[in-house]
Amino acid sequence: MVLYEDMRWGNRSLDFDTKPLIDAVNREDIWREVAKKIGQEQAIPTSTSRGIEKFFNGLEFDPENPQEYLKAAIINN
């Protein structure tokens, strides 16, 4: 989400390829493996996403379609 906020605020290009960076830092494989090793398999979420997030201003962020969020966000300077 922070990457998309950077894009929204002009700190990154709107065509910035987020996938390689997200894949490098979001090491879900590590925490899932550890959860299994410590007997916490029941605590492992079935999905990798928190789903659609709705914000106080009515905007929604769908991790499956982040470009819609970027197009909908209006910034007033």
N, C-alpha and C positions, 0 to 999 in steps of 0.2 A: 504494500500500500504506500509506503514512504516513497518508493521510486515514482509512483504515479502522482503523488503530491509534488515531487520535484518537477515532474513534467508539467503539471497543472500550473505551477508558479513560474515556469520558464527557466528553471535551473538545469533542466535537461531537455534535449530536443524531443518533440512529440513522436519522432520516429526512432527513439532510442530502443534498442533491442534488449528488453529486460530479462528474457529467459536465461541467457548464459549466467548472468549475475545472480539471479534468484536460485538457479540450480547449484551454483557454487557455495552459497551461504545457507540455504535452507536444507540442511542435512537431516531431513526427516528420517532417513534410514538409520541414522545413529540413535536418535532418541527412541525409535520404535524397538530397535534391537536391545537397548538397555532396559526398556520397560519389560520386555519379555524375560530378560536375564534376572531381574529382581522380582519376578512374579506379579507384575502389574499389567498383564495382558488385557484384563477387563477395562483398564483405564485408557487403552489406545483407541482413539476415535476411528470410526469406520471410514471417514472421509478425510481428505487432506485439506479441506477448505472449511472456513467458518461460515461459508455461504454468503449470501447477499447481506451487506451491511447498510443500514439506513441511518443517515446522519440528521442532526438537529435541524438543518436547513432543508430537509426533504430530499436531498440528493441520495442516490443509492450507488454503492460500489459493488459490482458483480465481478468477482475474480475471473470468471469465465469470459467476460467482455469488458475489460478495463477501458477500452477506447470510448465506450458510451459514456462513462463517467467523465472522461476528459472533455468530451464534446458538450456535455450538459453543464459542466462547472462554469459559472460566470464569475469572473474576478473583477472587482471594482477597485481601482487604485486611487 
